């Protein structure tokens, strides 16, 4: 591809190569793919993070998200090998969650998103990930063969939460405790 524009999507339709057809830009697949893209951008903020471990994890996750987006936009049958790969990837993600969680203080109250810029970006990524999880569930409907994508996203939102707390702690910011004034 030599140019960014193709002049093919100007009438509200675009070619989705993995589906090998031209489809309306209002098709639900584009809500899903667009939300994948938003999450990838949120994680891209972490490329300038002051903590090397955040930068490393963000690149790994962005790579996963692109691969998962390709699987969403594909009609291909999911092979056992591919399923096994993603189940292993989810286990690895859980190990990373456990690592960052072990570095945090125990959580005793609800906390407000914020603190250092890394934490704020991670919280933005977390809520975007939760929205992506919802749109993927809706898009997949009864297709159980791709439910590992939902599981991955669920673990990823947990990871983003613990990484947000970790970055605040590591960079000298305290969790902002929710103060319920109605109680």
N, C-alpha and C positions, 0 to 999 in steps of 0.2 A: 504494500500500500504506500503510494508516494504522497498522498494528500490526506489531511484529516477529514475533509468533507467528501462525501460520495455523491451528493445530490439525489440520493435514493430515498431519503426519509422525509422529504419535504411535504409529502401529501398525507402524512399521518401514518404511514406504514414504513416498516423497516425489515431488512432481511436478517433473520436470526440463523446463522450458519449451522449451529448444532441441530436445529429443527429442520434445516434445509428448506425454509419457506419464508415468504414475506408475510408479516403479520402486523396487525394494528398496534400502534404504540400504546393504546389503551388496554391491551391484553394484560391480565394480572401478572404474567411472567415479568413484565417490565417494572412493576411495583416491587417485586421480589429482588430482581437484579439491581434496581436503583438503590434499594435499601442495603444490599450487600456493598454497593459502591460507597454509600454514605459511611458505613462502618469502616471500610478500608481507609477512607479519608480521615476519620476520627483517629484511627490508629497511626496514620501518617504523621500526625502532630508529634507522636512520640519519637520520631527519628531525631528530633532535637532535644530529647530528654536529657537531663543531667545524670541519669542513672543508666549505666551500660546494660544492665539486665533487662530494663524496660525496652530499650531499643532493640535488643536481640529478640525478645518475645514478640514485639510488635511486627517485626519483619516476618517471623515464622507464621504468625497468625494471618497476616495479610496474604501470604502465599496460600495458606489453607482456604481462605475466603474466596480467592479467585477460583481455586479448584472446585470448591463447593458450588459456586455460581455456575460454573460450566456444567456440573452434574444436574443442577436444577433446570438449566436450559436445554438439556439433552433428552432425547427420547430413548437413549440406549438403555438396555437392560443392565442392571447393576450386577457385576460378577461377584462371586464369593471372595475372590482375591481382593477386589476393591472394597467390599464390605469389611473384610478383615483388616485392611489397611486403616480404614476410618475408625474401627473399633479400637485398634492399637493407638491411633492418634488421640482418641478420646481419653484413653488410659494415661497417655503421656501428659495430656492437658490436666488431668486430675492430679498428677504428680506435681506439676508446676503450681497448681492451686494450693496444694498441701505445703509446698516449699514457702511460698509467699505468706500463707496464713501462719506458718510456724514463726515467722519473723514479726508478726503483728501482736499487739496486746489483745487479750480477750475482749470481745465486744459485749458490752452490758446494756447498751441503750441504742435506740435508733440514732443514726448520725445524719447530718446534713451533708450533701455533696459539696465539695470545695476544698479549700486549702491551697496547696501549691498548684502551679499550672499543670504539672503532670497529673496530679490527682483529678483536677477539673476535667482534663481531656479524657482521662480514663472513665470518669463518671458519665461524661457525654457518650463515650463509646459503649458503656454498659447499658444505658437506656436505649441507644440505637440498636444494640444487640437484642434487647428484649423485644423491641418492635419488630426486628427482623425475624425473630423466633415466631412471633404471632402471625406475620404475613406468610411465612413458610408453612406453618401448620395449616393455614387457610388454603394456600395454593396446593399443597400436597393432597388435601382431602383424604381420600381413602387409600392413597398410594403408600403402603407400608414399607415398600422397598427402599425408600429414601428417608425414613424416620431417623436414621443415624445423623442426618443433618440437623434435625431439631435437638437431638441429644448433644451434639457438638456445640451448638449455639447456647444451650442451657449452661453447659460447663464453662463456656467462654464468658458468659455474663458474670458467673461466679469469680472467674479469674480476674476480670476487669475490676470487680469490686475489691478483692483482696489486694490487687496491685495498687489501687487508688489509696487504700489505707497504708500500704507499705511505703509508697512514695512520700506521703505526708510524714510518716514516722522517720524515714531515712533522711528527709530534707529538713527536719526540725519543725514541722507543723503538727499541731494537735488536731485530733478528730473534733469536728464541731458537733457537739451533742445537741440533739433535739430536746427542746425544753417545752413540754406540753403544759401550757399555762391554763388549760381547761380542767386539769385534774386537781 
